[in-house]
Amino acid sequence: MATILRIASGVIVWALHFGLLYGFTALACARGFQHLVPAAVGAATALAALAAVAIVVRNLSSEFNRWLAAAIALAALVAILWEGVTVFMVPMCE
């Protein structure tokens, strides 16, 4: 079970980031707090990116399971950064 969680840890961080971003944005838009969205998205993206980088660094190894965990976390890092940058590309609350 620990190996499965280690391999999936990057995807778990990405999923939490994804849910937090879209959940917070929807709630902020519904309640009239649009001005908080960029700061919240920036903070959440920074934390998730740091977590993904930590997973990559911790699992750099020639052992296949650890290598796979690092590779998946690296792919999750790309997705996290891509989601985070959209706050500056797409209009909020329209």
CNS distance restraints for C-alpha pairs under 8 A (distance, minus, plus):
assign (resid   1 and name CA) (resid   5 and name CA) 6.31 0.50 0.50
assign (resid   2 and name CA) (resid   6 and name CA) 6.06 0.50 0.50
assign (resid   3 and name CA) (resid   7 and name CA) 6.14 0.50 0.50
assign (resid   3 and name CA) (resid  65 and name CA) 7.23 0.50 0.50
assign (resid   4 and name CA) (resid   8 and name CA) 6.08 0.50 0.50
assign (resid   5 and name CA) (resid   9 and name CA) 5.69 0.50 0.50
assign (resid   6 and name CA) (resid  66 and name CA) 7.72 0.50 0.50
assign (resid   6 and name CA) (resid  69 and name CA) 6.16 0.50 0.50
assign (resid   7 and name CA) (resid  65 and name CA) 6.80 0.50 0.50
assign (resid   7 and name CA) (resid  66 and name CA) 7.17 0.50 0.50
assign (resid   7 and name CA) (resid  68 and name CA) 6.40 0.50 0.50
assign (resid   7 and name CA) (resid  69 and name CA) 4.06 0.50 0.50
assign (resid   7 and name CA) (resid  70 and name CA) 7.75 0.50 0.50
assign (resid   7 and name CA) (resid  72 and name CA) 7.25 0.50 0.50
assign (resid   8 and name CA) (resid  12 and name CA) 6.16 0.50 0.50
assign (resid   8 and name CA) (resid  69 and name CA) 6.77 0.50 0.50
assign (resid   8 and name CA) (resid  72 and name CA) 7.53 0.50 0.50
assign (resid   9 and name CA) (resid  13 and name CA) 6.23 0.50 0.50
assign (resid   9 and name CA) (resid  55 and name CA) 7.50 0.50 0.50
assign (resid   9 and name CA) (resid  69 and name CA) 7.31 0.50 0.50
assign (resid   9 and name CA) (resid  73 and name CA) 7.07 0.50 0.50
assign (resid  10 and name CA) (resid  14 and name CA) 6.25 0.50 0.50
assign (resid  10 and name CA) (resid  52 and name CA) 5.87 0.50 0.50
assign (resid  10 and name CA) (resid  55 and name CA) 6.93 0.50 0.50
assign (resid  10 and name CA) (resid  69 and name CA) 7.17 0.50 0.50
assign (resid  10 and name CA) (resid  70 and name CA) 7.89 0.50 0.50
assign (resid  10 and name CA) (resid  72 and name CA) 5.98 0.50 0.50
assign (resid  10 and name CA) (resid  73 and name CA) 3.93 0.50 0.50
assign (resid  10 and name CA) (resid  74 and name CA) 7.51 0.50 0.50
assign (resid  10 and name CA) (resid  76 and name CA) 5.64 0.50 0.50
assign (resid  10 and name CA) (resid  77 and name CA) 7.69 0.50 0.50
assign (resid  11 and name CA) (resid  15 and name CA) 6.03 0.50 0.50
assign (resid  11 and name CA) (resid  72 and name CA) 7.08 0.50 0.50
assign (resid  11 and name CA) (resid  73 and name CA) 6.68 0.50 0.50
assign (resid  11 and name CA) (resid  76 and name CA) 5.89 0.50 0.50
assign (resid  12 and name CA) (resid  16 and name CA) 6.18 0.50 0.50
assign (resid  13 and name CA) (resid  17 and name CA) 6.16 0.50 0.50
assign (resid  13 and name CA) (resid  48 and name CA) 6.30 0.50 0.50
assign (resid  13 and name CA) (resid  51 and name CA) 7.24 0.50 0.50
assign (resid  13 and name CA) (resid  52 and name CA) 6.94 0.50 0.50
assign (resid  13 and name CA) (resid  76 and name CA) 7.74 0.50 0.50
assign (resid  14 and name CA) (resid  18 and name CA) 6.03 0.50 0.50
assign (resid  14 and name CA) (resid  48 and name CA) 7.14 0.50 0.50
assign (resid  14 and name CA) (resid  76 and name CA) 5.70 0.50 0.50
assign (resid  14 and name CA) (resid  77 and name CA) 7.47 0.50 0.50
assign (resid  14 and name CA) (resid  79 and name CA) 7.20 0.50 0.50
assign (resid  14 and name CA) (resid  80 and name CA) 6.00 0.50 0.50
assign (resid  15 and name CA) (resid  19 and name CA) 6.09 0.50 0.50
assign (resid  16 and name CA) (resid  20 and name CA) 6.01 0.50 0.50
assign (resid  17 and name CA) (resid  21 and name CA) 6.03 0.50 0.50
assign (resid  17 and name CA) (resid  44 and name CA) 6.70 0.50 0.50
assign (resid  17 and name CA) (resid  45 and name CA) 7.05 0.50 0.50
assign (resid  17 and name CA) (resid  48 and name CA) 6.34 0.50 0.50
assign (resid  17 and name CA) (resid  80 and name CA) 7.09 0.50 0.50
assign (resid  18 and name CA) (resid  22 and name CA) 6.28 0.50 0.50
assign (resid  18 and name CA) (resid  80 and name CA) 7.67 0.50 0.50
assign (resid  18 and name CA) (resid  83 and name CA) 7.49 0.50 0.50
assign (resid  19 and name CA) (resid  23 and name CA) 5.68 0.50 0.50
assign (resid  20 and name CA) (resid  24 and name CA) 5.72 0.50 0.50
assign (resid  20 and name CA) (resid  44 and name CA) 7.79 0.50 0.50
assign (resid  21 and name CA) (resid  25 and name CA) 5.98 0.50 0.50
assign (resid  21 and name CA) (resid  40 and name CA) 8.00 0.50 0.50
assign (resid  21 and name CA) (resid  41 and name CA) 6.11 0.50 0.50
assign (resid  21 and name CA) (resid  44 and name CA) 7.45 0.50 0.50
assign (resid  22 and name CA) (resid  26 and name CA) 6.01 0.50 0.50
assign (resid  23 and name CA) (resid  27 and name CA) 6.19 0.50 0.50
assign (resid  24 and name CA) (resid  28 and name CA) 5.89 0.50 0.50
assign (resid  24 and name CA) (resid  37 and name CA) 7.58 0.50 0.50
assign (resid  25 and name CA) (resid  29 and name CA) 6.01 0.50 0.50
assign (resid  25 and name CA) (resid  34 and name CA) 7.76 0.50 0.50
assign (resid  25 and name CA) (resid  37 and name CA) 6.05 0.50 0.50
assign (resid  25 and name CA) (resid  92 and name CA) 7.96 0.50 0.50
assign (resid  25 and name CA) (resid  93 and name CA) 7.88 0.50 0.50
assign (resid  26 and name CA) (resid  30 and name CA) 6.10 0.50 0.50
assign (resid  26 and name CA) (resid  93 and name CA) 7.79 0.50 0.50
assign (resid  27 and name CA) (resid  31 and name CA) 6.14 0.50 0.50
assign (resid  28 and name CA) (resid  32 and name CA) 5.92 0.50 0.50
assign (resid  28 and name CA) (resid  33 and name CA) 4.67 0.50 0.50
assign (resid  28 and name CA) (resid  34 and name CA) 5.64 0.50 0.50
assign (resid  28 and name CA) (resid  36 and name CA) 7.32 0.50 0.50
assign (resid  28 and name CA) (resid  37 and name CA) 6.92 0.50 0.50
assign (resid  29 and name CA) (resid  33 and name CA) 5.96 0.50 0.50
assign (resid  29 and name CA) (resid  34 and name CA) 5.41 0.50 0.50
assign (resid  29 and name CA) (resid  92 and name CA) 7.73 0.50 0.50
assign (resid  29 and name CA) (resid  93 and name CA) 5.27 0.50 0.50
assign (resid  33 and name CA) (resid  37 and name CA) 7.42 0.50 0.50
assign (resid  34 and name CA) (resid  92 and name CA) 7.10 0.50 0.50
assign (resid  34 and name CA) (resid  93 and name CA) 6.90 0.50 0.50
assign (resid  36 and name CA) (resid  40 and name CA) 6.14 0.50 0.50
assign (resid  37 and name CA) (resid  41 and name CA) 5.93 0.50 0.50
assign (resid  37 and name CA) (resid  87 and name CA) 7.99 0.50 0.50
assign (resid  37 and name CA) (resid  92 and name CA) 7.99 0.50 0.50
assign (resid  38 and name CA) (resid  42 and name CA) 5.98 0.50 0.50
assign (resid  38 and name CA) (resid  87 and name CA) 6.34 0.50 0.50
assign (resid  38 and name CA) (resid  88 and name CA) 7.78 0.50 0.50
assign (resid  39 and name CA) (resid  43 and name CA) 6.11 0.50 0.50
assign (resid  40 and name CA) (resid  44 and name CA) 6.03 0.50 0.50
assign (resid  41 and name CA) (resid  45 and name CA) 5.90 0.50 0.50
assign (resid  41 and name CA) (resid  84 and name CA) 6.28 0.50 0.50
assign (resid  41 and name CA) (resid  87 and name CA) 7.20 0.50 0.50
assign (resid  42 and name CA) (resid  46 and name CA) 6.10 0.50 0.50
assign (resid  42 and name CA) (resid  84 and name CA) 6.61 0.50 0.50
assign (resid  43 and name CA) (resid  47 and name CA) 6.24 0.50 0.50
assign (resid  44 and name CA) (resid  48 and name CA) 6.07 0.50 0.50
assign (resid  45 and name CA) (resid  49 and name CA) 5.88 0.50 0.50
assign (resid  45 and name CA) (resid  80 and name CA) 6.50 0.50 0.50
assign (resid  45 and name CA) (resid  81 and name CA) 6.76 0.50 0.50
assign (resid  45 and name CA) (resid  84 and name CA) 5.55 0.50 0.50
assign (resid  46 and name CA) (resid  50 and name CA) 6.13 0.50 0.50
assign (resid  47 and name CA) (resid  51 and name CA) 6.22 0.50 0.50
assign (resid  48 and name CA) (resid  52 and name CA) 6.16 0.50 0.50
assign (resid  48 and name CA) (resid  77 and name CA) 7.95 0.50 0.50
assign (resid  48 and name CA) (resid  80 and name CA) 7.02 0.50 0.50
assign (resid  49 and name CA) (resid  53 and name CA) 6.10 0.50 0.50
assign (resid  49 and name CA) (resid  77 and name CA) 5.85 0.50 0.50
assign (resid  49 and name CA) (resid  80 and name CA) 6.55 0.50 0.50
assign (resid  49 and name CA) (resid  81 and name CA) 7.11 0.50 0.50
assign (resid  50 and name CA) (resid  54 and name CA) 6.08 0.50 0.50
assign (resid  51 and name CA) (resid  55 and name CA) 6.27 0.50 0.50
assign (resid  52 and name CA) (resid  56 and name CA) 6.27 0.50 0.50
assign (resid  52 and name CA) (resid  73 and name CA) 5.54 0.50 0.50
assign (resid  52 and name CA) (resid  74 and name CA) 6.89 0.50 0.50
assign (resid  52 and name CA) (resid  76 and name CA) 7.06 0.50 0.50
assign (resid  52 and name CA) (resid  77 and name CA) 5.69 0.50 0.50
assign (resid  53 and name CA) (resid  57 and name CA) 6.14 0.50 0.50
assign (resid  53 and name CA) (resid  73 and name CA) 7.46 0.50 0.50
assign (resid  53 and name CA) (resid  74 and name CA) 7.32 0.50 0.50
assign (resid  53 and name CA) (resid  77 and name CA) 7.24 0.50 0.50
assign (resid  54 and name CA) (resid  58 and name CA) 5.94 0.50 0.50
assign (resid  55 and name CA) (resid  59 and name CA) 6.11 0.50 0.50
assign (resid  55 and name CA) (resid  69 and name CA) 7.65 0.50 0.50
assign (resid  55 and name CA) (resid  70 and name CA) 6.38 0.50 0.50
assign (resid  55 and name CA) (resid  73 and name CA) 6.41 0.50 0.50
assign (resid  56 and name CA) (resid  60 and name CA) 6.17 0.50 0.50
assign (resid  56 and name CA) (resid  69 and name CA) 7.28 0.50 0.50
assign (resid  56 and name CA) (resid  70 and name CA) 4.25 0.50 0.50
assign (resid  56 and name CA) (resid  71 and name CA) 7.19 0.50 0.50
assign (resid  56 and name CA) (resid  73 and name CA) 5.88 0.50 0.50
assign (resid  56 and name CA) (resid  74 and name CA) 6.37 0.50 0.50
assign (resid  57 and name CA) (resid  70 and name CA) 7.32 0.50 0.50
assign (resid  58 and name CA) (resid  70 and name CA) 7.87 0.50 0.50
assign (resid  59 and name CA) (resid  66 and name CA) 4.88 0.50 0.50
assign (resid  59 and name CA) (resid  67 and name CA) 6.29 0.50 0.50
assign (resid  59 and name CA) (resid  69 and name CA) 6.48 0.50 0.50
assign (resid  59 and name CA) (resid  70 and name CA) 5.34 0.50 0.50
assign (resid  60 and name CA) (resid  66 and name CA) 6.46 0.50 0.50
assign (resid  60 and name CA) (resid  67 and name CA) 5.87 0.50 0.50
assign (resid  60 and name CA) (resid  70 and name CA) 6.12 0.50 0.50
assign (resid  61 and name CA) (resid  66 and name CA) 5.92 0.50 0.50
assign (resid  61 and name CA) (resid  67 and name CA) 5.61 0.50 0.50
assign (resid  62 and name CA) (resid  66 and name CA) 7.35 0.50 0.50
assign (resid  62 and name CA) (resid  67 and name CA) 6.18 0.50 0.50
assign (resid  63 and name CA) (resid  67 and name CA) 6.04 0.50 0.50
assign (resid  64 and name CA) (resid  68 and name CA) 5.96 0.50 0.50
assign (resid  65 and name CA) (resid  69 and name CA) 6.23 0.50 0.50
assign (resid  66 and name CA) (resid  70 and name CA) 6.22 0.50 0.50
assign (resid  67 and name CA) (resid  71 and name CA) 6.13 0.50 0.50
assign (resid  68 and name CA) (resid  72 and name CA) 6.08 0.50 0.50
assign (resid  69 and name CA) (resid  73 and name CA) 6.07 0.50 0.50
assign (resid  70 and name CA) (resid  74 and name CA) 6.08 0.50 0.50
assign (resid  71 and name CA) (resid  75 and name CA) 6.34 0.50 0.50
assign (resid  72 and name CA) (resid  76 and name CA) 6.14 0.50 0.50
assign (resid  73 and name CA) (resid  77 and name CA) 6.06 0.50 0.50
assign (resid  74 and name CA) (resid  78 and name CA) 6.51 0.50 0.50
assign (resid  75 and name CA) (resid  79 and name CA) 6.50 0.50 0.50
assign (resid  76 and name CA) (resid  80 and name CA) 6.05 0.50 0.50
assign (resid  77 and name CA) (resid  81 and name CA) 6.16 0.50 0.50
assign (resid  78 and name CA) (resid  82 and name CA) 6.09 0.50 0.50
assign (resid  79 and name CA) (resid  83 and name CA) 6.11 0.50 0.50
assign (resid  80 and name CA) (resid  84 and name CA) 6.15 0.50 0.50
assign (resid  81 and name CA) (resid  85 and name CA) 6.18 0.50 0.50
assign (resid  82 and name CA) (resid  86 and name CA) 6.63 0.50 0.50
assign (resid  83 and name CA) (resid  87 and name CA) 7.68 0.50 0.50
assign (resid  85 and name CA) (resid  89 and name CA) 6.87 0.50 0.50
assign (resid  86 and name CA) (resid  90 and name CA) 5.79 0.50 0.50
assign (resid  87 and name CA) (resid  91 and name CA) 7.35 0.50 0.50
assign (resid  87 and name CA) (resid  92 and name CA) 7.25 0.50 0.50
